[in-house]
C-alpha cells in the first residue's frame, strides 16, 4: 500500500485485508479527486472499490447460506472465509 502526501497511513486494527484495501482505494481516490475532480484514475479506483464491496457482500451471503464444507465443492467455505476475514 502506498501513501500520498497529507494522507494518514494508519488504519484501524479491526479491518480485514479486504476492508483495508477498499478503504485505501476510496481514500486515495478522494485525494486524487481533491486535486483534479475529473481524474479518470480516481474514478476507476472508486469503481474497483465498489466492485470489491459487491463481491464481498455476495461472498458473505454465500457464506451465511451454507453451514457445512460438503455443501460446496473443494472446501469453498473456508476459502471464502479466508478472503473475507484475512487479517
N, C-alpha and C positions, 0 to 999 in steps of 0.2 A: 504494500500500500504506500503510495506516495502522498506527501502532503504539500499544499501550496502555501504561499505567503499568507499570513494572517489567519491561518487555519489551526485550530486546536486539534492535534492528532489523537488525543486521549478519547477513548470510547468507554462506555460503561462496561464493567466486568461481566455483567449478566447477558450480554448479547452473544448469540451464536455466531459462528463464522459467516453464515448466510446473512443474518441480520446486520452484522458489521459491514459486510460488503455492500448491501443495499443502502445502508446509511451513508457510507463513503461515496457511493455513486451520486446520491441525491445531494449531499453536502457539496461535493466537488462541482456538480452541475450548477448548483445555486451560485457558487463562487464565480464560475465562468460566466454565467448569465449576468452577474452583477457588473462584470467588466464589459460584456457585449450581449445584450438581450437577444440577439439573433444568432448566437453561437450554435452552429449545427452539431458540433461535438457534444455540447451540453444537452441538446435536445435528444440525441441518441443515447446519452448516458441515462437520462430520465426514462426513455422507452425501455432500456435494458433493465433498469431498476423495477419498473412496473411489471415487465415480463417475469422477472425473478420472483416478485411478490406473488403474482398469479400462480406461478408454478409451485411455489412453496405452499400456498393455500390449497392447491389441488393435491399435493403430496400429503399435507396434513389431513385432508378429508379422506384420502385413501387409507392412511394410517389409522384414522379413527373408525373406519368401516370394517377393518379386518382385525381379528384378535389372535389368530394362530399363524405360525410360519407356513403351515401347509395350505392356507387359503390362497396364497400367491406363490408363483414359482420362484425357484432359485434364491431362496432366503431374501425375498424382496423387502419384507417388513423391516428387518434390521438395516438393510441398505438405505431405505427411506428415512428411517430414524437417524442414521448417521449423517445424512445430508442436512436434515432439518435441525439437528441438535448438536452437531460437532462444535466443540469449543476450542 
